[in-house]
Every structure is written in structure tokens, then in C-alpha cells.
């Protein structure tokens, strides 16, 4: 009675033994096998629970990428595809991670091991709620705007006192910004507790909306101890807050899914710490795999770095990661890809040319706070830059046109940020 | 009013800019700074909340270890020490990780970034409960034995049905083993639910104790969704179970600390998945850092690979990791280092010579299940091997002596496992 529901995982590996043999060892270790065959590993168990090697594609030889006990001079590189019976893990995320991305990174015959892609059966996906709001629900909460959502991070990351915080939020909310978030370093410090931030930010946002008519969503960072997670979420919701933020890699995917179980507002999913298990091309988990699991666990907004960013990934990699976020995953709602790091008026054109979509949440930190004419001009300049990008109209021409109409926000942004670009 | 409580982190970095400058950038990004200085980053905030670069030690030049946007040909290697005001994160583990091991792995001027060590102030440590049982409490629950604790993993990892599972546990418990654990792949599958395992294992262990007089601790793997974590823990405790197991890296340190908040039995901390952020020497977090946080969060037993193992770390690295676990951390109880992977009668001598301590929990999978005379002989052979190692008596001489007394367990184990060693 072999389970027909299979989870398929593709790995890049390096090994000093034949790749077929290395793949078989990996499959065995991560399912019914052990290093030494034991009497109880019956044919029944192997047949029903054993992971199976589907493909092995040799990619050449070379020096090993990772340290090891044996330190061989040469290894063989390969791409291997392994099929796991879903019965072994059920739809549980933690067990799945343990199976497809657990001890296998330690195996001494592997000198690289990276989970490159993961295909989940329909039943697996259907067992998870996925985003409760996604891009579409976020737009609805923001009055239905169909453009790229423009947001920012409260800066400096840490250290603002109550009055300074109020003033930053006031300026941003009155600038008709769509979205504000806490920095990932800002959680619930004694000098500016979450409760205080929630009260102040909500007051300022509602007051600004009376003036501008434009709703603003604030993502309050409720990252912290799990015992207090629901309390912190409730504190946000009861005060009228519209979004909570979680730094997924430091909390764990199970914590995200736990939050999803009671969350009444969108979950803004930060990726701080993810690069520790993602940046080396021969180790850990590719972004495309991680985002699938973060979406199943319920992230409504998913951080993805940004084109032209100050982070390590190249623009083509960021583009491919954004594309992965916009690829359907069963019947789950599509999340909002959150672009961040180094975002300013020059990045919309880059982004649009790479991937023509406006289903994005763009977070510009310095790009708004450091605009010479203040955050109102910062927000306006970004919206104008996006409008120009979508119309395939050069940003400098657009800046000249707005300036001719008396609005110098884009012109000044171009001047302020062009040094960097 | 600068906070005198400081968290000190030492990193290995590679950068295409001057290491002093790279360190300052890292310190800024992870505290009060942002890429572009913003008006609100006042002197007050920088003085009170800014992280500070304490030391920069250049280590030479070379090619970059990690991929990046800029792909420089040469980088400078350095060890840098940075001090963070504890006020920025409080004693919260998730916020601490975000600060000392968050976005910094992504920074495009860093071509390696690894958190090598972390020194926490007394107040930080004191804010965490640490292990409730540790090595000493585990020994008490096992009747006070002072030798190395001998344990094993139920094999095959997955797939046993109820009757097969009962038979495996029965044989092990009647072999007077100290400790049995679920494989990390075994959580709560429909074909052999946790509840069933708890019932069967507890029955068999209590029945065996009537015969042998020797208590056995079973670590039930309660890794899974967080909403069900307390229920699964309670299910173990109410049935008379003596230990729960959590795969820490896939669950997250906050989940471990959450479990610690209500756990009534020792927490066996598995490290499945950890190597994804640990194996590359230029990326992620060193074991010594991770184990500190896992101990603060409450792990009573902490997996540490094993000497002579089938995992990648060299024996000297494993020794240093065991030593880190046995180093005091404030007033917290010392955990039991859990040796696993490839453990058999040949590894006690290796281990004792590297680090003469019996404060260890040795998990031998094949080393017990694959003993030609069955698990009883497997357990006996391991105890005899440890006794010989501690007495500095060669294992083969010890095997001959026992054989002369009519006990061939060690002799047969030596023969069965020497091929591998």
C-alpha cells in the first residue's frame, strides 16, 4: 500500500562516491534506512516508506565546496531528484523540513547539499491555509489601489523615543504612504514598548487619514517569545492595527503557521537571518523552496530583497525569486512580494523591465526618509517613478515634466539618489 | 545613559572594502544606522543604541568565499568584534538573533560573515531559565547512575507498525538501556501516532523495569505544529513518559523556550537542519554560539554529532563542541551532550582520549541494533567499552577478558564493527 502522494525534492550535491550511490544514501538516511542495515528494515517498510531516487544528472568534477572529515581532492557534482512518500511526514511543516532539509546537510560523503526545488502534492498544499489576505486582501484594506504599494521602514531602526517615533509616523502617514513597518530590529524594547508604538502609530495614522483620505497600513513587529505572540497580536488588533510582522527565519516556520491560526490581519513576513542557510550555492535551501513553505504557513507579504539592492543577490536572482512568489501554489492566495533594501526612484524602472507587474509592495527606507523635501515628496516621487516605469517613460523626462508642472519631488529624488546609481 | 550591559559578538568577515569600514557598516546596519544617514539618527540615539566596533584583526587577502552582486576578485579577511547594547534587544532570543545573526549575512560588501562567538552579560543569562533537568536531573531520573548514559534510536527511522514498534522497544528496554529516542523523522504519523507510541513504549518500559530493575528514559519526538505542542507534551507526561524531544533548528529557538515554559520532563534537543547554517566556515553561526542559545532556551540534552561519526565535523571540532556544552553558562544547569551518528564500541576510547568526561549521553543506532547477539549484548558491549576507555585499558584486551569470563558481547561487537573503523 504505497502512498501515491509523493513529495519531490531536487538537490545539488557533491560527493566522493558515485552520485547514484550518494543519492541512494541520502534517500535512505532521510527515510527508512540507517547506516548499517538493521533486521527490522523489512521489504514492506522499504517499499512503503523508503524515499526513491528518481533522477541523477552528473554535472562534472571538481574540488569540494564544503569542509569534511575526509577532505577528498576531487568530487563529482550532480543534480539528484528524490521522491518521499508523503505518509512519512504528513502535511506537517516541521517534519517535512526534517525530512527534506534535516540531517542530510551533515552527511560526510556530501561536500555540498542544497535543496534546490520542492514539489508538493495537492493534498499537502490543501492541508495548509496559506495567506488569509495576500496581495488582494492587502489592497482591499488599503482602499483598493491597484498600483505598486509604496511603503517604508521607520528609521532609525532602534532608539527613537516616544515623541520622535510619533513625529516619524505622523510625517509618513500625512505623506499618504500605503505602508509603514517596524524595522526587524525593533520588537518590544522597554524604552519604546510595542504597546506604546501601537497606540501612537494608530492615533497618528487615523488622524492623518482624516486629512488625506488615504489609509495607511502599519506592520507592527510582534517577533518575540511564542508564549506572548497571541497577546501581542491581540494588542495590535484591538487598537485598530492593520498588520503584524514576523521575522520568519528566527521564529521558525511553525511559529508563522501558529500565528496564522489566530491572526485577524495580514502577516508581513520578514526574512532576516535567512541568508545564513541560503547564500552559499552548495548548502541549505534555495529561496524558491523557502517561499513555498512560508506561503503555506500563511505569510501575506514575503520579503524578497530588491532589484538594485544593497544585498548580495544579483538582480536576475531577485527577479526569479519574485517570479516564484507570483507563481500559483494550489488554491492559496498570492502573497505580496515585499521589495526592500536600497529601494529608491531608480529601482522601479529596473524592476518593471525585469518583471512587468504592479503586484508588489516596495519598501523604501532612505528612499523616503532621506528625500531632501521630506517624506511627502519621497512618497510622491516613488509613485511618479512607478508611473513612468509602467508607461516605459524615462525617469528623467518624467522628472522634467513634473517639474514643469511645479512638482519637483521626482527631480530632487533623481538628484539625491543618482550618485548611488 | 548608555546601557552598560553589552552583548559582544565576534565575526569572521571578508570584504572588498577596508575591514574597519565593513565592521562599522555591519555595526550600523544591525543597530541604529541605515544605509543613508537619516535626519532622525541623532547623536543621542547613536551614543545610546549604536553598536560599537571593538576590535578588527586583519587575516590576509584572498578570493571571496560567497557569491555577490559585485563579484570582486580580491577581498580582505578579518575577525571583528562588535558590542551591542543589550537595551536594543532585551533578553529576547528572537530579537537577539535578528540583531547578531539577521540581515548581516546578506550585506553586499560582505563575502563571508560568520558569527564565531557570543558573550552574553549576566543579566541576559539570568533572564532565561536554562535546562530544568540537565545532566544531573537526567541522571536522577535514571536512578543516579554516574557512568556515560547509553542510549539508542528506534530503527528503522520510519515505517514500523504497532507490533514491530512494540517488539523493538521491548528488546531495548529489557536490555537495560538507559535511553531510547524516536528518530527525528518520526513525529506523529497516521500509521503510528505519537499517542500509540507513548502508550506502547511506556507499557514496555515499565514491564521491563519489573524484570531488570533498570529504568529507561524514552524521548518522544513532539516536534510538529506549535498549536499542538503542549497537548503532545501533556500526552507524554500523563502516560508516565520521562522525556520529550524537539528538533530545535526546524522549530526555532523560541519554540524551544516556549516548550521549556511548561515542560515537566527533560527536553532532548536534536539539531537536525542546523548544518544548513553552520557547515560553511564563512557563513552562518558557529556551534558554540548556537549551543549557548539552545541551553538558555532550555534544552536538557543537546546533540553534538560524535567522534568517529558519519557526519562532516572532524573529531577535534566535535571535541571542541562537546567542551562548549560542558562550559558553565551563568548559573544554568549543565546539559547532557548527546553523542550520535556512527557510535559503536570503538568510539568511547576516541571520545575519552579527546575529553575525559563521563557526563555524556551516547546514542548508538546500528551499534546496538546491529549487534550480532541482539540489543542486550549491544548495550553491554558499549558499557564495557566505556569502562575500558575510562580505565585506559585497550578494548581488545577488555574483550578478551570478558570472553574469558564467558561474556562475548564486546568481542562480537569488536568483530562486527571493526570493518568500519
Contacts between the chains, C-beta under 8 A, distances in Angstrom:
chain1	res1	chain2	res2	distance
A	30	B	185	6.9
A	31	B	157	6.9
A	31	B	158	6.2
A	31	B	185	7.2
A	32	B	156	4.7
A	32	B	157	6.2
A	32	B	158	5.6
A	32	B	159	4.9
A	33	B	156	7.0
A	33	B	157	7.3
A	34	B	155	4.9
A	34	B	156	6.5
A	34	B	157	6.7
A	34	B	365	5.5
A	34	B	366	5.9
A	34	B	369	7.7
A	35	B	310	5.7
A	35	B	342	6.6
A	35	B	365	7.2
A	35	B	366	5.6
A	36	B	365	7.7
A	36	B	366	3.3
A	36	B	369	7.8
A	36	B	370	4.5
A	37	B	370	7.7
A	38	B	155	4.8
A	38	B	156	6.6
A	38	B	366	6.5
A	38	B	369	4.3
A	38	B	370	5.6
A	39	B	369	7.5
A	40	B	155	6.5
A	40	B	156	5.8
A	40	B	160	6.7
A	40	B	164	6.1
A	40	B	168	6.2
A	40	B	369	7.4
A	41	B	155	7.3
A	41	B	156	4.5
A	41	B	159	8.0
A	42	B	164	8.0
A	44	B	159	7.8
A	45	B	156	5.6
A	45	B	158	7.7
A	45	B	159	3.6
A	45	B	160	7.1
A	46	B	159	7.9
A	48	B	159	6.3
A	49	B	156	7.7
A	49	B	158	5.0
A	49	B	159	3.6
A	66	B	279	5.4
A	66	B	280	6.1
A	66	B	312	7.1
A	67	B	279	7.1
A	67	B	281	6.1
A	67	B	312	6.6
A	67	B	314	8.0
A	68	B	312	4.7
A	69	B	311	7.9
A	69	B	312	6.2
A	69	B	313	7.2
A	69	B	314	5.4
A	69	B	315	7.9
A	87	B	189	6.6
A	87	B	190	7.3
A	87	B	191	6.5
A	88	B	158	5.1
A	88	B	159	7.9
A	88	B	185	6.7
A	88	B	189	6.8
A	89	B	185	7.7
A	89	B	187	7.5
A	89	B	189	7.4
A	90	B	187	8.0
A	90	B	188	7.4
A	90	B	189	5.9
A	90	B	190	6.5
A	92	B	187	6.3
A	92	B	188	7.3
A	92	B	224	5.2
A	92	B	225	6.5
A	93	B	225	7.6
A	94	B	187	7.2
A	94	B	223	5.0
A	94	B	224	5.6
A	94	B	225	7.3
A	94	B	247	6.8
A	94	B	250	4.8
A	94	B	251	5.7
A	95	B	185	7.3
A	95	B	187	4.5
A	95	B	188	7.9
A	95	B	223	6.7
A	95	B	224	6.6
A	97	B	250	4.2
A	97	B	273	6.2
A	98	B	184	5.3
A	98	B	185	6.0
A	98	B	187	7.8
A	98	B	223	6.9
A	98	B	247	5.4
A	98	B	250	5.3
A	98	B	272	5.0
A	98	B	273	6.6
A	99	B	185	5.8
A	101	B	250	7.9
A	101	B	273	5.8
A	101	B	276	6.5
A	102	B	184	6.2
A	102	B	185	7.5
A	102	B	247	7.2
A	102	B	250	6.9
A	102	B	272	3.7
A	102	B	273	4.9
A	103	B	184	7.0
A	103	B	272	5.1
A	103	B	273	7.7
A	103	B	275	7.7
A	103	B	311	7.8
A	105	B	273	7.1
A	105	B	274	8.0
A	105	B	275	3.7
A	105	B	276	4.9
A	105	B	279	6.0
A	106	B	275	4.4
A	106	B	279	7.2
A	106	B	305	7.1
A	106	B	311	4.1
A	106	B	312	5.6
A	106	B	313	7.8
A	106	B	341	7.7
A	107	B	310	7.0
A	107	B	311	6.9
A	107	B	312	7.2
A	108	B	309	7.6
A	108	B	310	5.4
A	108	B	311	5.8
A	108	B	312	5.1
A	110	B	312	7.7
A	155	B	34	5.0
A	155	B	38	4.8
A	155	B	40	6.5
A	155	B	41	7.3
A	156	B	32	4.6
A	156	B	33	6.9
A	156	B	34	6.5
A	156	B	38	6.6
A	156	B	40	5.8
A	156	B	41	4.5
A	156	B	45	5.6
A	156	B	49	7.7
A	157	B	31	6.9
A	157	B	32	6.2
A	157	B	33	7.4
A	157	B	34	6.7
A	158	B	31	6.2
A	158	B	32	5.6
A	158	B	45	7.8
A	158	B	49	5.0
A	158	B	88	5.1
A	159	B	32	4.9
A	159	B	44	7.8
A	159	B	45	3.6
A	159	B	46	7.9
A	159	B	48	6.3
A	159	B	49	3.6
A	159	B	88	7.9
A	160	B	40	6.7
A	160	B	45	7.1
A	164	B	40	6.1
A	168	B	40	6.2
A	184	B	98	5.3
A	184	B	102	6.2
A	184	B	103	7.0
A	185	B	30	6.9
A	185	B	31	7.2
A	185	B	88	6.7
A	185	B	89	7.7
A	185	B	95	7.3
A	185	B	98	6.0
A	185	B	99	5.8
A	185	B	102	7.5
A	187	B	89	7.6
A	187	B	92	6.3
A	187	B	94	7.2
A	187	B	95	4.6
A	187	B	98	7.8
A	188	B	90	7.4
A	188	B	92	7.3
A	188	B	95	7.9
A	189	B	87	6.6
A	189	B	88	6.8
A	189	B	89	7.4
A	189	B	90	5.9
A	190	B	87	7.2
A	190	B	90	6.6
A	191	B	87	6.5
A	223	B	94	5.0
A	223	B	95	6.7
A	223	B	98	6.9
A	224	B	92	5.2
A	224	B	94	5.6
A	224	B	95	6.5
A	224	B	254	7.5
A	225	B	92	6.5
A	225	B	93	7.6
A	225	B	94	7.3
A	225	B	254	5.9
A	225	B	257	6.4
A	225	B	258	6.9
A	226	B	226	6.4
A	226	B	254	4.9
A	226	B	255	6.0
A	226	B	257	7.4
A	226	B	258	3.8
A	227	B	258	5.5
A	227	B	261	5.6
A	247	B	94	6.8
A	247	B	98	5.4
A	247	B	102	7.2
A	250	B	94	4.8
A	250	B	97	4.2
A	250	B	98	5.3
A	250	B	101	7.9
A	250	B	102	7.0
A	250	B	252	7.0
A	250	B	253	7.7
A	250	B	254	7.6
A	251	B	94	5.7
A	251	B	252	5.4
A	251	B	254	5.6
A	252	B	250	7.0
A	252	B	251	5.3
A	252	B	252	2.5
A	252	B	253	8.0
A	252	B	254	6.9
A	252	B	255	5.7
A	253	B	250	7.7
A	253	B	252	8.0
A	254	B	224	7.5
A	254	B	225	5.9
A	254	B	226	4.9
A	254	B	250	7.6
A	254	B	251	5.6
A	254	B	252	6.9
A	254	B	255	6.1
A	255	B	226	6.1
A	255	B	252	5.7
A	255	B	254	6.1
A	255	B	255	6.3
A	257	B	225	6.4
A	257	B	226	7.3
A	258	B	225	6.9
A	258	B	226	3.8
A	258	B	227	5.5
A	261	B	227	5.6
A	272	B	98	5.0
A	272	B	102	3.7
A	272	B	103	5.1
A	273	B	97	6.1
A	273	B	98	6.7
A	273	B	101	5.8
A	273	B	102	4.9
A	273	B	103	7.7
A	273	B	105	7.2
A	274	B	105	8.0
A	275	B	103	7.7
A	275	B	105	3.7
A	275	B	106	4.4
A	275	B	283	7.8
A	276	B	101	6.5
A	276	B	105	4.9
A	276	B	276	7.9
A	276	B	277	3.9
A	276	B	283	6.2
A	276	B	284	4.0
A	276	B	285	6.5
A	277	B	276	3.9
A	277	B	277	4.2
A	277	B	284	6.8
A	279	B	66	5.4
A	279	B	67	7.1
A	279	B	105	6.0
A	279	B	106	7.2
A	279	B	283	5.8
A	280	B	66	6.1
A	280	B	280	4.7
A	280	B	282	8.0
A	280	B	283	5.4
A	281	B	67	6.1
A	282	B	280	8.0
A	283	B	275	7.8
A	283	B	276	6.3
A	283	B	279	5.8
A	283	B	280	5.4
A	283	B	283	7.6
A	284	B	276	4.0
A	284	B	277	6.8
A	285	B	276	6.4
A	305	B	106	7.1
A	309	B	108	7.6
A	310	B	35	5.7
A	310	B	107	6.9
A	310	B	108	5.4
A	311	B	69	7.9
A	311	B	103	7.8
A	311	B	106	4.2
A	311	B	107	6.9
A	311	B	108	5.8
A	312	B	66	7.1
A	312	B	67	6.6
A	312	B	68	4.6
A	312	B	69	6.1
A	312	B	106	5.6
A	312	B	107	7.2
A	312	B	108	5.0
A	312	B	110	7.8
A	313	B	69	7.2
A	313	B	106	7.8
A	314	B	69	5.4
A	315	B	69	7.9
A	341	B	106	7.7
A	342	B	35	6.6
A	365	B	34	5.6
A	365	B	35	7.3
A	365	B	36	7.8
A	366	B	34	5.9
A	366	B	35	5.6
A	366	B	36	3.3
A	366	B	38	6.5
A	369	B	34	7.8
A	369	B	36	7.8
A	369	B	38	4.3
A	369	B	39	7.5
A	369	B	40	7.5
A	370	B	36	4.5
A	370	B	37	7.7
A	370	B	38	5.6
